[in-house]
């Protein structure tokens, strides 16, 4: 090993001296609050006194505690959900193996396992439709089927477990969701799963309702924002007049104050004299109570957020488009490729790193939505029934209004774990679907 000289250690020491102010600032305003809030999540503290009482995981348990019981058994719903999940996954695997049977060198045991899986699934759905909802016998059948599926996956993980991610993972994902809904909502409509449990439980728990509203908002806003931003970026990247003016116009909402944006939209959503209802009146659409009805709460928040962040996402997409070498398009034009073929085979694959980055940052920012709700509904979490209560708003209520620091810290860390899990899944999928230009 090469011995480090005094010059090396002197330069290293000087470098860390330059970094010391940043470390101090980050430690005071980032690292220390993170560590302190994590410790605080295991204590009971109402902020009115300096005394803190260690209560273990009671704060986390309180988040998921129901104020009134519901008529769905959690473990029964969990078992059903696992069966539907594994069934949808195996159906995709079977279809893939049949289509690619000549290309893939599957062993005979794989086909035997898939055949047994089909028989077990058929037996499950037949017995589910003739047995009572909470039948103990069907519970045992479900456990046996899940056990076989898991054993089969572990024994043949090289051939089975990565089938879902081999080719076109996003198409496989939407196909999986379709199969899951088909199995759980059409074939066995009277059999409860975790989604049914969650829909009923959220009315008995503010925290579960906050999770539901946040996920609903993310599902609604993220795809729309990314899709519209990509379309705008493609238009801004083309040869159009006043291109610089349009780029500036789209980016202005992002740098505008959230409070100002929300106040303007509050006026636009007004059901009596708002601009949106005035425009809708020209096509004979009745006035919509955007800010008064529960059903419009999350869509209203999503509209405001998408409009404000659309310019920023478009600029990121535009930077990605301009980084693609024009020689690819010139070669494709010589070969006779039209614009759609160029977009499908050149633009979209080479834009995948930018798209992956945008998905991550958009998803994370969407989970942190708060300001738009607070301004639009004048400090309330929605017009009625806490229809606009999100995870960050829940943390704010527990911290600021109720001054329950332990519960607020516990909720914040549950939010952190949800974002961490979804980011991990995105990174795993991104390894297979992101293509970097070489």
Backbone torsions as a table, in degrees:
resi	resn	phi	psi	omega
1	UNK	NA	135.2	-178.7
2	UNK	-74.0	131.1	-178.0
3	UNK	-77.2	132.9	179.3
4	UNK	-76.8	131.6	179.4
5	UNK	-84.4	171.0	-179.3
6	UNK	-65.0	-31.3	179.1
7	UNK	-64.0	-40.5	179.6
8	UNK	-62.0	-47.8	-177.7
9	UNK	-68.3	-32.2	177.5
10	UNK	-66.8	-43.8	179.3
11	UNK	-67.1	-38.0	177.7
12	UNK	-64.1	-43.3	178.8
13	UNK	-62.3	-41.9	178.9
14	UNK	-65.7	-37.9	178.8
15	UNK	-62.9	-43.5	179.6
16	UNK	-71.0	-25.8	173.8
17	UNK	-65.4	-39.9	176.6
18	UNK	-65.8	-33.7	-179.3
19	UNK	-82.0	-14.2	-175.2
20	UNK	-57.5	-44.3	177.4
21	UNK	-58.1	-40.2	178.8
22	UNK	-65.4	-42.1	178.3
23	UNK	-61.7	-39.4	180.0
24	UNK	-65.8	-45.0	-179.9
25	UNK	-64.9	-45.7	178.4
26	UNK	-63.5	-38.7	179.4
27	UNK	-64.6	-40.5	-178.0
28	UNK	-72.6	-40.4	-170.9
29	UNK	-107.8	-6.4	-179.9
30	UNK	-126.3	-64.5	-171.9
31	UNK	-67.5	-43.7	179.8
32	UNK	-65.8	-46.6	176.5
33	UNK	-59.6	-37.3	179.3
34	UNK	-63.3	-48.6	-179.3
35	UNK	-65.7	-42.2	-178.1
36	UNK	-65.9	-41.1	180.0
37	UNK	-67.0	-34.0	177.3
38	UNK	-64.8	-46.0	177.2
39	UNK	-63.3	-39.8	-177.4
40	UNK	-65.3	-25.1	-179.2
41	UNK	-66.3	-13.5	177.7
42	UNK	-102.4	10.1	-178.6
43	UNK	-123.4	157.4	171.6
44	UNK	-102.2	118.6	-177.4
45	UNK	-150.4	125.3	-177.3
46	UNK	-102.4	7.0	173.5
47	UNK	73.3	-8.1	178.9
48	UNK	-85.0	-20.1	177.8
49	UNK	-130.2	168.1	178.1
50	UNK	-87.9	-7.6	-177.8
51	UNK	-79.4	134.3	177.6
52	UNK	-123.0	139.4	-178.2
53	UNK	-115.7	122.8	179.3
54	UNK	-72.6	124.1	-178.4
55	UNK	-127.5	12.2	176.2
56	UNK	66.5	-130.1	-176.8
57	UNK	-92.1	15.1	-177.1
58	UNK	-62.5	-35.2	177.6
59	UNK	-63.4	-40.5	178.9
60	UNK	-69.0	-37.6	178.5
61	UNK	-65.5	-37.9	-179.0
62	UNK	-63.7	-31.9	179.8
63	UNK	-59.2	-37.9	-174.7
64	UNK	-102.7	7.6	179.7
65	UNK	-76.8	133.0	-179.1
66	UNK	-89.6	136.9	179.3
67	UNK	-73.1	-24.2	177.1
68	UNK	-146.2	143.5	-177.4
69	UNK	-68.8	154.8	176.9
70	UNK	-118.2	164.8	-172.5
71	UNK	-92.2	27.4	177.7
72	UNK	-125.2	129.0	177.8
73	UNK	-78.5	127.0	-175.1
74	UNK	-63.1	-47.0	-176.2
75	UNK	-67.4	-35.4	175.6
76	UNK	-63.7	-44.6	178.7
77	UNK	-64.3	-38.3	178.9
78	UNK	-64.2	-44.7	179.6
79	UNK	-62.3	-44.7	178.8
80	UNK	-61.0	-42.6	179.9
81	UNK	-62.3	-41.2	178.1
82	UNK	-62.9	-39.9	178.5
83	UNK	-64.2	-45.7	179.4
84	UNK	-63.2	-41.9	179.9
85	UNK	-60.3	-51.7	-178.7
86	UNK	-67.0	-36.0	178.4
87	UNK	-63.2	-45.9	178.4
88	UNK	-62.2	-40.1	179.7
89	UNK	-65.1	-42.3	-178.7
90	UNK	-70.1	-33.6	177.4
91	UNK	-63.5	-42.7	175.7
92	UNK	-61.1	-41.2	179.3
93	UNK	-63.4	-42.1	179.8
94	UNK	-64.2	-45.0	179.3
95	UNK	-61.5	-43.1	179.7
96	UNK	-62.9	-42.4	-177.6
97	UNK	-67.9	-35.2	178.3
98	UNK	-70.3	-40.9	-179.4
99	UNK	-68.3	-36.4	-174.3
100	UNK	-110.4	26.6	-177.1
101	UNK	-62.2	-30.7	179.3
102	UNK	-80.5	-29.7	-178.5
103	UNK	-82.8	-37.1	-176.7
104	UNK	-95.7	136.2	-179.4
105	UNK	-91.9	71.2	179.7
106	UNK	-76.8	141.7	175.1
107	UNK	-78.6	163.8	-177.3
108	UNK	-64.3	-30.4	-178.7
109	UNK	-64.9	-26.4	177.9
110	UNK	-65.8	-45.4	-179.0
111	UNK	-67.7	-36.3	176.5
112	UNK	-64.5	-42.7	179.4
113	UNK	-63.4	-42.7	178.8
114	UNK	-65.1	-37.9	178.6
115	UNK	-64.6	-45.0	178.1
116	UNK	-62.4	-36.8	178.2
117	UNK	-61.3	-42.9	178.6
118	UNK	-62.7	-41.1	178.7
119	UNK	-64.1	-43.6	179.2
120	UNK	-63.9	-40.3	178.9
121	UNK	-64.6	-43.6	178.5
122	UNK	-61.5	-42.2	178.8
123	UNK	-63.0	-39.3	-180.0
124	UNK	-61.7	-49.4	-175.8
125	UNK	-69.4	-32.9	178.1
126	UNK	-68.1	-48.4	-179.8
127	UNK	-67.1	-32.3	-179.9
128	UNK	-63.9	-34.6	-176.4
129	UNK	-82.4	-13.1	-179.0
130	UNK	-111.1	-11.1	179.8
131	UNK	-99.1	159.3	175.5
132	UNK	-61.6	162.4	-174.9
133	UNK	-60.4	-45.4	-178.2
134	UNK	-107.2	52.3	-179.8
135	UNK	-78.5	128.9	178.6
136	UNK	-67.4	-35.9	179.1
137	UNK	-62.7	-42.3	179.3
138	UNK	-69.0	-29.5	175.1
139	UNK	-62.9	-43.6	178.3
140	UNK	-65.9	-38.6	178.2
141	UNK	-62.3	-42.0	179.7
142	UNK	-62.8	-42.5	179.4
143	UNK	-63.1	-40.9	178.9
144	UNK	-64.0	-42.4	179.8
145	UNK	-64.8	-44.6	178.5
146	UNK	-61.8	-42.3	178.5
147	UNK	-60.7	-41.5	178.5
148	UNK	-65.4	-44.0	-179.4
149	UNK	-60.0	-47.0	-179.1
150	UNK	-64.3	-42.2	177.7
151	UNK	-61.4	-42.6	-179.1
152	UNK	-65.5	-40.0	178.8
153	UNK	-65.2	-44.6	-178.5
154	UNK	-66.8	-33.9	-179.8
155	UNK	-76.1	-23.9	-176.1
156	UNK	-130.9	41.9	-172.6
157	UNK	-65.7	-30.3	180.0
158	UNK	-66.6	-36.4	-178.2
159	UNK	-88.6	-25.5	-169.9
160	UNK	-109.1	-51.2	-164.7
161	UNK	-66.7	-25.5	-178.2
162	UNK	-99.8	3.7	178.6
163	UNK	-58.8	-37.7	-176.9
164	UNK	-62.5	-28.6	-173.9
165	UNK	-109.2	6.2	-174.7
166	UNK	-68.6	-52.4	-176.7
167	UNK	-134.4	134.4	175.6
168	UNK	50.4	63.9	-175.6
169	UNK	-60.7	-33.3	-178.8
170	UNK	-69.5	-37.7	176.0
171	UNK	-65.3	-42.3	176.9
172	UNK	-61.8	-37.0	-179.7
173	UNK	-65.0	-47.2	179.7
174	UNK	-66.5	-34.7	176.0
175	UNK	-66.1	-39.1	177.5
176	UNK	-62.8	-45.2	179.3
177	UNK	-61.3	-42.0	178.8
178	UNK	-61.1	-45.2	179.8
179	UNK	-65.6	-40.7	179.3
180	UNK	-60.1	-47.0	179.2
181	UNK	-66.0	-36.4	179.1
182	UNK	-64.0	-43.8	-178.9
183	UNK	-69.6	-43.3	-172.9
184	UNK	-84.2	-22.8	-175.1
185	UNK	-110.8	-20.5	-177.3
186	UNK	-110.1	-53.8	-176.6
187	UNK	-69.8	-40.6	-179.8
188	UNK	-131.0	69.4	-173.6
189	UNK	-67.2	-25.0	-177.3
190	UNK	-89.9	1.3	-179.4
191	UNK	-96.0	120.4	-174.7
192	UNK	-77.8	145.1	174.0
193	UNK	-125.5	-172.7	-177.1
194	UNK	-64.6	-29.7	179.2
195	UNK	-67.4	-41.4	175.9
196	UNK	-63.7	-41.9	177.7
197	UNK	-61.1	-43.6	-177.2
198	UNK	-66.7	-41.0	-179.1
199	UNK	-62.5	-35.6	178.8
200	UNK	-81.8	-36.1	-176.8
201	UNK	-70.4	-27.5	-176.1
202	UNK	-66.2	-21.2	177.6
203	UNK	-80.0	-9.7	179.2
204	UNK	-112.7	6.2	-179.5
205	UNK	-148.3	121.6	179.1
206	UNK	-63.7	-36.8	-177.8
207	UNK	-68.0	-42.4	177.4
208	UNK	-64.7	-35.8	176.9
209	UNK	-66.9	-36.9	177.2
210	UNK	-64.5	-40.4	176.7
211	UNK	-62.9	-45.0	-179.8
212	UNK	-61.6	-48.3	-179.1
213	UNK	-62.7	-39.0	-179.3
214	UNK	-67.0	-45.7	179.5
215	UNK	-64.7	-40.6	176.6
216	UNK	-59.4	-43.6	179.0
217	UNK	-64.4	-43.1	-179.8
218	UNK	-64.0	-45.4	179.9
219	UNK	-63.0	-34.7	-177.7
220	UNK	-78.6	-40.8	-170.3
221	UNK	-89.2	-40.7	-173.0
222	UNK	-63.5	-52.2	179.6
223	UNK	-61.5	-39.7	-179.0
224	UNK	-65.5	-44.6	-178.8
225	UNK	-63.0	-43.8	-178.7
226	UNK	-68.0	-41.8	-179.1
227	UNK	-64.3	-48.8	179.6
228	UNK	-64.8	-38.2	179.7
229	UNK	-64.7	-38.2	178.5
230	UNK	-65.7	-42.2	179.0
231	UNK	-63.1	-45.4	-180.0
232	UNK	-64.4	-40.7	179.4
233	UNK	-63.3	-39.0	177.9
234	UNK	-64.5	-39.0	178.3
235	UNK	-68.9	-42.0	180.0
236	UNK	-70.0	-21.5	179.3
237	UNK	-84.5	-9.6	179.6
238	UNK	-88.3	173.4	-178.8
239	UNK	-85.4	88.1	178.4
240	UNK	-121.6	156.5	179.0
241	UNK	-73.3	149.7	178.8
242	UNK	57.3	37.1	-176.8
243	UNK	-62.1	-41.9	-179.7
244	UNK	-64.8	-36.6	178.7
245	UNK	-64.8	-43.3	179.3
246	UNK	-64.9	-39.2	178.7
247	UNK	-61.5	-42.7	178.9
248	UNK	-66.7	-41.4	-178.2
249	UNK	-63.1	-40.4	-179.9
250	UNK	-71.0	-28.1	-175.9
251	UNK	-86.3	-21.0	-176.6
252	UNK	-56.9	-44.0	-179.9
253	UNK	-57.5	-31.1	-177.7
254	UNK	-68.3	-35.6	-178.8
255	UNK	-90.4	-2.0	177.2
256	UNK	-81.1	148.8	180.0
257	UNK	-57.9	137.6	178.2
258	UNK	-61.3	-36.5	-180.0
259	UNK	-64.0	-45.4	179.5
260	UNK	-63.4	-44.4	179.0
261	UNK	-60.6	-46.0	-178.3
262	UNK	-65.5	-37.4	178.2
263	UNK	-65.8	-40.0	177.3
264	UNK	-63.6	-44.9	179.6
265	UNK	-69.5	-29.0	175.2
266	UNK	-61.1	-40.0	175.7
267	UNK	-69.6	-40.9	-179.0
268	UNK	-65.5	-30.6	-179.3
269	UNK	-87.1	-2.9	-178.8
270	UNK	-56.4	130.1	-174.3
271	UNK	-76.6	-15.9	-178.8
272	UNK	-93.5	-49.0	-176.2
273	UNK	-133.2	24.2	-179.8
274	UNK	-74.3	152.9	-177.4
275	UNK	-66.5	-36.9	-176.5
276	UNK	-65.6	-47.0	177.7
277	UNK	-65.2	-31.5	177.1
278	UNK	-64.9	-41.7	178.2
279	UNK	-67.4	-41.0	179.9
280	UNK	-65.4	-24.9	179.9
281	UNK	-66.0	-23.8	178.8
282	UNK	-69.1	-22.1	178.0
283	UNK	-109.4	24.6	174.6
284	UNK	59.9	38.0	174.9
285	UNK	-98.6	128.8	-179.5
286	UNK	-63.1	156.2	-179.8
287	UNK	-61.4	136.7	-180.0
288	UNK	-108.0	130.9	178.0
289	UNK	-84.5	77.7	-173.8
290	UNK	-58.5	-41.9	-173.5
291	UNK	-100.0	11.3	-177.4
292	UNK	-123.5	-21.0	-178.0
293	UNK	-100.8	140.5	-176.8
294	UNK	-63.1	-37.0	-174.9
295	UNK	-66.0	-24.0	-177.6
296	UNK	-96.9	1.8	-173.4
297	UNK	-63.7	-58.4	-178.4
298	UNK	-66.1	-43.9	175.2
299	UNK	-58.0	-37.2	178.4
300	UNK	-64.0	-45.6	178.0
301	UNK	-62.4	-39.8	-179.7
302	UNK	-64.3	-39.5	179.2
303	UNK	-60.9	-45.9	-179.1
304	UNK	-63.7	-45.5	-177.2
305	UNK	-66.4	-43.0	179.5
306	UNK	-62.6	-44.0	180.0
307	UNK	-61.4	-39.7	-176.4
308	UNK	-73.8	-37.4	-174.2
309	UNK	-97.4	-1.4	-177.7
310	UNK	-62.5	-40.3	-178.3
311	UNK	-63.7	-42.3	179.8
312	UNK	-63.4	-46.2	179.5
313	UNK	-63.6	-37.6	178.4
314	UNK	-64.2	-39.9	179.2
315	UNK	-63.9	-40.2	177.6
316	UNK	-64.0	-43.8	176.6
317	UNK	-61.8	-40.6	-179.3
318	UNK	-62.8	-40.2	176.5
319	UNK	-63.1	-39.7	177.1
320	UNK	-65.3	-39.6	178.8
321	UNK	-64.9	-40.0	-177.7
322	UNK	-75.2	-13.7	177.2
323	UNK	-84.4	-9.1	179.3
324	UNK	-79.5	129.1	-178.1
325	UNK	-63.6	130.4	-177.9
326	UNK	-68.0	-16.9	-178.6
327	UNK	-64.0	-28.3	177.6
328	UNK	-63.7	-43.6	-179.2
329	UNK	-69.6	-37.5	178.8
330	UNK	-63.7	-42.4	178.3
331	UNK	-66.3	-39.0	179.1
332	UNK	-66.9	-37.6	177.5
333	UNK	-64.0	-40.9	177.1
334	UNK	-62.1	-36.1	179.8
335	UNK	-79.0	-3.2	176.5
336	UNK	89.9	16.3	179.8
337	UNK	-75.5	136.0	176.9
338	UNK	-83.4	-178.6	-174.8
339	UNK	-65.4	-39.5	178.9
340	UNK	-63.8	-42.5	178.5
341	UNK	-65.0	-37.0	177.1
342	UNK	-66.3	-41.0	178.9
343	UNK	-65.9	-43.0	-176.4
344	UNK	-68.3	-41.0	-171.4
345	UNK	-101.2	-15.0	-178.9
346	UNK	-120.2	-59.9	-172.8
347	UNK	-63.1	-52.9	-174.2
348	UNK	-65.4	-45.6	177.1
349	UNK	-62.6	-42.2	-178.1
350	UNK	-77.4	-14.5	176.8
351	UNK	-90.6	-3.6	-175.5
352	UNK	-61.0	-37.1	175.4
353	UNK	-61.6	-40.1	177.3
354	UNK	-66.1	-42.3	178.7
355	UNK	-62.4	-41.9	178.6
356	UNK	-60.9	-44.5	178.2
357	UNK	-62.4	-42.9	-178.8
358	UNK	-66.1	-40.3	178.6
359	UNK	-59.7	-43.1	-178.3
360	UNK	-64.2	-53.1	-174.8
361	UNK	-69.9	-34.4	179.2
362	UNK	-68.5	-41.4	179.6
363	UNK	-64.6	-45.0	-179.3
364	UNK	-63.4	-45.2	179.6
365	UNK	-65.7	-32.3	179.7
366	UNK	-68.2	-34.3	178.0
367	UNK	-69.1	-15.9	-177.4
368	UNK	-101.5	18.5	-177.1
369	UNK	-64.2	132.2	-179.7
370	UNK	-153.9	-52.7	-170.0
371	UNK	-59.3	-42.1	-178.3
372	UNK	-61.0	-39.5	179.8
373	UNK	-66.8	-45.2	-176.4
374	UNK	-62.1	-39.0	-178.1
375	UNK	-80.7	-46.3	-176.6
376	UNK	-59.7	-38.0	-174.8
377	UNK	-110.6	24.1	171.0
378	UNK	52.6	49.0	176.2
379	UNK	82.9	9.4	178.6
380	UNK	-112.5	150.6	178.3
381	UNK	-83.4	60.6	-179.4
382	UNK	104.9	165.9	-177.5
383	UNK	-71.5	-44.8	-179.3
384	UNK	-142.1	153.2	171.0
385	UNK	54.9	28.4	179.5
386	UNK	51.6	43.4	-176.0
387	UNK	-71.0	-13.3	178.1
388	UNK	-110.6	14.8	-179.0
389	UNK	-72.8	116.7	176.5
390	UNK	-112.2	176.7	-175.8
391	UNK	-63.9	-43.6	179.5
392	UNK	-68.1	-37.3	177.1
393	UNK	-65.0	-36.2	177.5
394	UNK	-63.3	-44.1	177.2
395	UNK	-60.8	-42.5	178.7
396	UNK	-61.1	-43.7	-179.0
397	UNK	-63.5	-45.2	-178.9
398	UNK	-68.7	-35.6	-177.2
399	UNK	-80.0	-51.5	-170.3
400	UNK	-86.8	-47.4	-175.3
401	UNK	-82.1	-47.1	-176.5
402	UNK	-94.4	-15.3	179.1
403	UNK	54.9	42.5	176.1
404	UNK	-105.0	87.8	-170.5
405	UNK	-66.4	-37.5	-178.9
406	UNK	-65.1	-46.2	179.2
407	UNK	-64.9	-41.0	178.7
408	UNK	-62.8	-41.5	179.0
409	UNK	-66.1	-40.9	178.7
410	UNK	-62.9	-42.8	178.2
411	UNK	-63.5	-38.8	179.1
412	UNK	-63.3	-38.2	-179.9
413	UNK	-76.1	-28.3	171.7
414	UNK	-65.4	-41.8	174.9
415	UNK	-60.2	-42.7	177.9
416	UNK	-60.0	-42.6	-179.6
417	UNK	-66.7	-37.6	178.1
418	UNK	-63.7	-46.9	178.9
419	UNK	-63.7	-41.0	179.4
420	UNK	-61.9	-43.3	179.6
421	UNK	-63.5	-47.2	-179.5
422	UNK	-66.3	-36.2	177.0
423	UNK	-66.4	-39.8	177.3
424	UNK	-61.4	-43.5	178.6
425	UNK	-62.9	-42.0	178.1
426	UNK	-61.3	-40.1	178.7
427	UNK	-67.3	-38.1	178.4
428	UNK	-65.3	-44.4	178.3
429	UNK	-68.7	-37.1	-179.0
430	UNK	-61.6	-30.2	178.3
431	UNK	-61.1	-30.3	-177.1
432	UNK	-93.1	-25.4	-171.2
433	UNK	-112.4	-8.9	-179.4
434	UNK	-92.6	128.8	-178.7
435	UNK	-117.0	123.4	179.9
436	UNK	-100.2	136.6	-178.8
437	UNK	-68.8	132.7	-179.6
438	UNK	-115.6	NA	NA
